[in-house]
Amino acid sequence: MEGIINYLTGGHSEWTCQANSEVPLKFNMAIMFLMAKIWMQFIFTCLAATNNASNFTAYRAVMLYSILQHEQICVGHWI
């Protein structure tokens, strides 16, 4: 997961983890590069709709990373 966040933020952010565990919850999205922000909005509105867009969870980060790396993903498994 660290490799994904380093790619999305250029190494300038880290995950906020769940208390008493190493489970990643979210990170600061403001420092992502432009193309990542554009795809992030697509994910929030079309693939994984949410009421709170400030929470960029681990599974959304993996989905965004896969899209930016031009990898095939099965969206049905994520929704």
Sequence and secondary structure as in RCSB ss.txt:
>XXXX:A:sequence
MEGIINYLTGGHSEWTCQANSEVPLKFNMAIMFLMAKIWMQFIFTCLAATNNASNFTAYRAVMLYSILQHEQICV
GHWI
>XXXX:A:secstr
 HHHHHHHHTT    EE TTS  EEE  GGGS HHHHHHHHHIIIIIS  S TT   HHHHHHHHHHHTT    H
HHH 
